[in-house]
Amino acid sequence: MSKLNIAIFGSSGAIGSALCKKYTEQDNVEKVFCFSRKKTEIHNKKAFCFSLNYLDEEDLLTTSNKINFSFDIILISIGALLNPEKSIKDLTVEKFNNMISANTLPTLLIGKYFLPKLNKNRISKFASLSARVGSISDNFLGGWYSYRASKSALNMIIKNFAIEINRTNKNSIIFGLHPGTVTSKLSDPFKNNNKNYFSPETSANYLFNVIETKTNNDNGKIFDWNNQEILP
Ligand SMILES: NC(=O)c1ccc[n+]([C@@H]2O[C@H](COP(=O)([O-])OP(=O)(O)OC[C@H]3O[C@@H](n4cnc5c(N)ncnc54)[C@H](OP(=O)(O)O)[C@@H]3O)[C@@H](O)[C@H]2O)c1
């Protein structure tokens, strides 16, 4: 079997860069394409780095048109958590729009231009990093209106992709991932000393194992780092 081609979007982030490294270390991987808003250098002969504006459809179209092969795995590790609301009194239109732009729209637009690049001839996977707080049934604390809503919307998009893409690519498996609580630029401002944090490398190792196990039965679902399904 020929080796795998991987694409990782958000490759400068804590978890994104750890995932890039993890995949370059695999013997069965040929190339890892690393996309970031600002081009990053990854010193590994399997890694190919590109800059990309996830919200610019011309940039997405031009970039995807340059790729004349299929990806076996596409991972999106993009997101932000800025000034989360403790109460509805803290909500502003700007905050809400920022969270949708950082957590929801990138996957929607990357899907538009890169889902057609998923391998149709063997099992191929497309996963985006969501968050447990995007689950409506798991919401016991409230708050964080914009971030929660942006991740719930992301989960809906993942489900929609799973339904639509499966009609034309029976080999595709599309799912969401919760990475655990991980030390990163995103989580640092909310650091709770009573909580255990994964390093990005530990989280990437867990996520790698979860991604490996996914089958057609998992299409459209969300899984945590421990491979437990997170219900909507
Ligand atoms: N850390 C946690 O505890 C935790 C928990 C649950 C879920 N998550 C999810 O895991 C994913 C990765 O987060 P991380 O912890 O690795 O955070 P991170 O180190 O801050 O990385 C997030 C990456 O997202 C991209 N990004 C940030 N703001 C953006 C914006 N406004 N518009 C477009 N892209 C933006 C950037 O990638 P580029 O600069 O490469 O483009 C950034 O490096 C996110 O989806 C996050 O919601 C994290």
The ligand as an SDF file (V2000), in Angstrom:
LIG
                    3D

 48 52  0  0  0  0  0  0  0  0999 V2000
   -6.0930   23.7160   24.8410 N   0  0  0  0  0  0  0  0  0  0  0  0
   -7.2020   23.1770   25.3270 C   0  0  0  0  0  0  0  0  0  0  0  0
   -7.3080   22.9140   26.5490 O   0  0  0  0  0  0  0  0  0  0  0  0
   -8.3570   22.8470   24.4080 C   0  0  0  0  0  0  0  0  0  0  0  0
   -9.5090   22.2670   24.9700 C   0  0  0  0  0  0  0  0  0  0  0  0
  -10.5930   21.9610   24.1330 C   0  0  0  0  0  0  0  0  0  0  0  0
  -10.5060   22.2110   22.7770 C   0  0  0  0  0  0  0  0  0  0  0  0
   -9.3630   22.7860   22.2540 N   0  0  0  0  0  0  0  0  0  0  0  0
   -9.3400   23.0430   20.8150 C   0  0  0  0  0  0  0  0  0  0  0  0
   -8.1250   22.5700   20.2550 O   0  0  0  0  0  0  0  0  0  0  0  0
   -7.8040   23.3680   19.0890 C   0  0  0  0  0  0  0  0  0  0  0  0
   -6.3450   23.7880   19.1320 C   0  0  0  0  0  0  0  0  0  0  0  0
   -6.1420   24.6570   20.2470 O   0  0  0  0  0  0  0  0  0  0  0  0
   -4.7330   24.8340   20.9950 P   0  0  0  0  0  0  0  0  0  0  0  0
   -4.9810   24.5360   22.4160 O   0  0  0  0  0  0  0  0  0  0  0  0
   -3.6500   24.1110   20.2680 O   0  0  0  0  0  0  0  0  0  0  0  0
   -4.5680   26.4140   20.8980 O   0  0  0  0  0  0  0  0  0  0  0  0
   -3.4310   27.3330   20.2350 P   0  0  0  0  0  0  0  0  0  0  0  0
   -2.0830   26.8580   20.6080 O   0  0  0  0  0  0  0  0  0  0  0  0
   -3.8160   28.7110   20.6170 O   0  0  0  0  0  0  0  0  0  0  0  0
   -3.6350   27.0850   18.6630 O   0  0  0  0  0  0  0  0  0  0  0  0
   -4.7910   27.4900   17.9890 C   0  0  0  0  0  0  0  0  0  0  0  0
   -4.4440   27.7940   16.5500 C   0  0  0  0  0  0  0  0  0  0  0  0
   -5.6350   28.2220   15.8860 O   0  0  0  0  0  0  0  0  0  0  0  0
   -5.3310   29.2260   14.9230 C   0  0  0  0  0  0  0  0  0  0  0  0
   -6.0830   30.4390   15.2880 N   0  0  0  0  0  0  0  0  0  0  0  0
   -6.1140   31.0860   16.4670 C   0  0  0  0  0  0  0  0  0  0  0  0
   -6.9250   32.1650   16.4130 N   0  0  0  0  0  0  0  0  0  0  0  0
   -7.4420   32.1770   15.1720 C   0  0  0  0  0  0  0  0  0  0  0  0
   -8.3430   33.0520   14.4960 C   0  0  0  0  0  0  0  0  0  0  0  0
   -8.8760   34.1070   15.0920 N   0  0  0  0  0  0  0  0  0  0  0  0
   -8.6440   32.7780   13.2230 N   0  0  0  0  0  0  0  0  0  0  0  0
   -8.1170   31.7160   12.5980 C   0  0  0  0  0  0  0  0  0  0  0  0
   -7.2270   30.8480   13.1870 N   0  0  0  0  0  0  0  0  0  0  0  0
   -6.9090   31.0880   14.4490 C   0  0  0  0  0  0  0  0  0  0  0  0
   -3.8290   29.4530   15.0130 C   0  0  0  0  0  0  0  0  0  0  0  0
   -3.2060   28.6040   14.0590 O   0  0  0  0  0  0  0  0  0  0  0  0
   -2.2700   29.1560   12.8670 P   0  0  0  0  0  0  0  0  0  0  0  0
   -1.6000   30.3960   13.4080 O   0  0  0  0  0  0  0  0  0  0  0  0
   -1.3570   28.0090   12.5890 O   0  0  0  0  0  0  0  0  0  0  0  0
   -3.1440   29.4820   11.7320 O   0  0  0  0  0  0  0  0  0  0  0  0
   -3.4810   28.9780   16.3960 C   0  0  0  0  0  0  0  0  0  0  0  0
   -2.1480   28.6310   16.5120 O   0  0  0  0  0  0  0  0  0  0  0  0
   -8.8150   24.5150   19.0770 C   0  0  0  0  0  0  0  0  0  0  0  0
   -9.8550   24.2030   18.1900 O   0  0  0  0  0  0  0  0  0  0  0  0
   -9.3610   24.5280   20.4980 C   0  0  0  0  0  0  0  0  0  0  0  0
  -10.6540   25.0830   20.5700 O   0  0  0  0  0  0  0  0  0  0  0  0
   -8.2990   23.1030   23.0360 C   0  0  0  0  0  0  0  0  0  0  0  0
  1  2  1  0
  2  3  2  0
  2  4  1  0
  4  5  1  0
  4 48  2  0
  5  6  2  0
  6  7  1  0
  7  8  2  0
  8  9  1  0
  8 48  1  0
  9 10  1  0
  9 46  1  0
 10 11  1  0
 11 12  1  0
 11 44  1  0
 12 13  1  0
 13 14  1  0
 14 15  2  0
 14 16  1  0
 14 17  1  0
 17 18  1  0
 18 19  2  0
 18 20  1  0
 18 21  1  0
 21 22  1  0
 22 23  1  0
 23 24  1  0
 23 42  1  0
 24 25  1  0
 25 26  1  0
 25 36  1  0
 26 27  1  0
 26 35  1  0
 27 28  2  0
 28 29  1  0
 29 30  1  0
 29 35  2  0
 30 31  1  0
 30 32  2  0
 32 33  1  0
 33 34  2  0
 34 35  1  0
 36 37  1  0
 36 42  1  0
 37 38  1  0
 38 39  2  0
 38 40  1  0
 38 41  1  0
 42 43  1  0
 44 45  1  0
 44 46  1  0
 46 47  1  0
M  CHG  2   8   1  16  -1
M  END
$$$$
